[in-house]
Amino acid sequence: MIGRNDPCWCGSGKKWKKCHHPEPAPKTFASQKEEYRKKYKILLKTPEQIEGIRRAGKLTAEILEATCAKAKAGVTTGELNAFAHQLHVDAGARPAPLHYGEPPFPKSICTSLNDVICHGIPDDVPLKDGDIMNIDVSAILDGYYGDCSRMVCVGSVDPDKQRVVDTAYECLMRSIEILKPGIPVFAIGDVIQDYADSQKCSVAHQFVGHGVGLEFHEGPQIPHCRNRIGTLLVPGMTFTIEPMINAGVADGYIEPENDWVARTIDHKPSAQWEHMLLITEDGCEILTPWTR
């Protein structure tokens, strides 16, 4: 039997694989969907599912922007939590973080101030001039999930805080620019790490972006630092990119008293911006259309 590297039977002088070797049949969406589910635990979404996720993402972004607009000096993060919770209820949605995980997360949104990397728990301490804060909203609408976050600067912030806020935003947007089918997951981390390094910031490596849409957390994991995950992006994937950028060292610790709040070990400021993305046939779509 002729081998791939043998001379082609037609006499062209080329190897069979470069000449008359039959091309493999193109993968159907159904076959690729099953392959990615089995091989990577990634749930590729149908057009009907994408439409439901798109609605959830839009609502999530609307709740996020309305909540950020309320974040002023003197307002407590507990008040922001109550406001965002009511917006979920009014829209017929549920806040995904509430009672999620073990121990159960106690609030409806995350509010991460200053040196908190992520998973900040709303409380009764008023915001003050100079604070920076990430507000993270995840909504469940008709069984579909939306997930996004953005930064708020309260009054005038110092240069270190402004640098990390701006760097985190640029990391997110630069990584979104490269998204299209065929790009490996590790390329996202490369773009983020390169830009963070250029701004003398570090990338928190203990937390990742993730698949989302039909479940709160799906495959794949999307690290924001350099990594070796070679899984290729394909149409129908929905996931978050949420780079957590630190002004100091990359490492953080989780507060033992609540097992949720993650802080930088040097207590220097941290910032994060997050979008939920859909990989399309020729690029990507932002499913959580908040604006800076």
N, C-alpha and C positions, 0 to 999 in steps of 0.2 A: 504493500500500500504506500502511495506517495506521502512523504512527510512535508511539513511546512517549509523546511529549509532545503528541500530537494529542488533541482531544476524543474521549472514548469513544463508540463506535457506539451505545451503549444510550440515549444522551440524558441521562445523569445530570449532565452538566456537569463531571464530573471528567476528568482526563487518563487516557488509556487505561492507562498504567503503574500508576495508582492505583485502577483499577476492574476491567476485565475482562482485563487482560494476564495471560496464563497464567504461573503460578509455575514456575520451573525445577524439574525433577525433583530430589529430594534425592540427594546423592552417596551411592553405596554405599561400603562399606569398601574394596572392591577398587579402585574408581576413585580414591578419595582416596589409597590406598596407592601407586598408580602415579604419581599427580600429585606427591606429596611426594617420591618417589624421584627422579623426573626433574627436578623444579623445584628441590628443596632438598638432594638427596642424603640425605634422612631416611628411615630404615627403620622404617615402622610395623609393629608386631608383632602376630602372630596370637595367639589365646588359647593355643594350644599353646606357642608361643614364650614368651609371657608367663609361663607356668607354669615353664618351664625357667629363665628369667631370675630369677623369684621365688626359686627354690631356690638359685641361685647367690648372689643378694643376701643371703639369710638366712645362708648359710654364711660369706660374707665378713664380715658383721656379727659373727657369733660368733667368728671368728678375731680380728677387730679388738678386741673387748671382752676376750678372754682375753689378748691380747698387751698391751693397755693395763694390765691388772691386774698384770702382771709388771714394769712400768716403775717402778722405785724407785731411790733414790740408791745408787750403787755398782754397779748393773747396767749393762752396756754395751749400746749399740744393736746391736752385732754379736750379742750373746746373744739379744736380742729378735728379730732377724732369723732366727736358727737355730730359735728356738721357733716362730715363725709359719710358717716353711717346713715344719717337721715336722707342724704342724696341717693344712696343705694336703695333704701326702702321706697322712696318716692318713685324710683324708676323700675320697681319690681325686680330688683337685683339683690344679691347677697354679697357681703364682703368676704372674700376667700380667706384672708388671714385669721378671722375671728374663730377662735377655738381650734385652729389648725396646729398639728404637730404634737409633740410630747416633750415637755409639758405643753398644754394647749396655750397658744398665743392669746393674750387676754384682750386685745383691742382689734379694731376694724381696719386700721391703717398702720404703717410704720412711720415714725418720725425720728430721724437720725441726725442729731445735732453735733456739730463741731468735730470732736475726735471719735464719734460713733461711725463705724464703717457701714453698718446695716442693722436692721431689726430693732431699731429704737422703739421703745414702748411709750406711747403718749402718757403724760402725767399732768400734774397741776402746777408745774413750775412755769411762770410766764416767760415768753421769749423776750430777749433784750437786744438792744442795738449792738451790732457786731457779730451776732450769731449767723452761722450758715446751717442749713437744714435740708436734708433730703426727705421728701414726702413720697411714700411708695403706696400706690393704690392697686389692688387686684380685685376685680369684680366678676361675679358669676351671673350671667344673664341667659336665661332659657337653657341652662346646662352648659354653656360655653364660657371660657375664661378669657379675660383681658388682664394685662399686667404691664404697668409702666411706672416710672418715677422721674422726678426732676428736682433740681435744687432751688432753694429760696435763700436770698441774702437779706438779712434784716438790717435796715439802715446802712451804715458805712462799715465795711469789713476791712481787715488789715490785708496787706499785700500777699502774705502767705496763704490766707484763705481764698483770696480772689484768684491766685495762681492755680490752686488745686481745683477750684470750681470750673475755671475756664479750660484747664487741661482735661478734666474728665469729660466735659462736653465735646471738645474737639476729638478726643479718643473715640467717643461713641459715633460721631458723624463720619469720621474718616473710616471707621470699620464698616459702616453701612454702605459707603460708596463702593466697596469692592464686592458686594454680595451679588452672586449670580450662580446659576447651575454650574457644577464642575469645580467650584472653589473648595479646597479642603478646610475643615474647621480650624486647623492650626493657623491659617492665614489671618484669621480675625485677631487672635492673640498677638501675632507678629506686628500687625499694624498698631495695635494699642500699646504694646510694650515699647515699640520704637519711638512713638510720639511722647509717651510718658517719660522715657529716659531723656529725650531731648529737652524736656522742660524741668529736669532735675526732680521728678516725682517718681514714686514707686507704685506698683500695681499690687493690690491685695490679692493673694493667691489662694486664700482659704475658702473663697466663695466663687460661684460660677453663674453664668447665664444658663438657660435651660429651655427645652421644648415646653410648649404650653398651648392650650386651646381646648382640647377635650378633657385634659386633666390639668391640675395646677402645676405639677412638675412632671415632665415627660423627658425622654431622650430627644436630642443629645445634650450632654453637658457642653457648655460653651465657655471654656476658660478665657480669661482676659489677659493672662500672661503667656509667655512663650510655652508651647506644648507640642506634643507629637500626635495629636488626634487627626488622622488622615481621612476621616469620613467625608465624602464629597457631598456638597449641598445639591439637592434636587428639588424640582418643583413640587409644591405641596407641603414642604417643611414649614412649620411655624415655631419660632423660638424667640427668646429675649437676648439682647446684648445689653449688659448693665455694668460697664467698667467701674470698679471701685478704686479710686486713685487717692494715694496718700501723699501728704507733703513731706513726710519723713520716711521711716522704714516701712517695709511691706507688711510686716507681721502684725497680727492683732490677737486679742484674747476675748473670750466670752465670759461675761459676768456670771460667776457661780450662783449668785442669789436668784437669778431668773432663768439661766440657761438659754438666753436669747440675745441680749444686747452685746454686739461685738465692737470693741474699741481698739484703736491703735495702741501698741504697747508703749510708744513714746509720747502718747497723748497729743500728737500733732494732728492738724485737721485732715479730714477725709471728705471726699465728694463723690457723687454717683449720679449719673443720668441713665435712663433706661427707656428703650423702645421695644415693642413686640413687632417682629418682622415676619413676612411671608415670602418665601422664595417662589418667584414666578418663572415662566418659560424663558425670559430674557433678562431677568434682574431680580428686584425685590420690591415689595410694597410695605410701607410703614403702616401698621394696623392701629397704632395708638397716636393719632395726630395732634399731640400737644405742640405748642410753640414756645420758644424761649422768650 
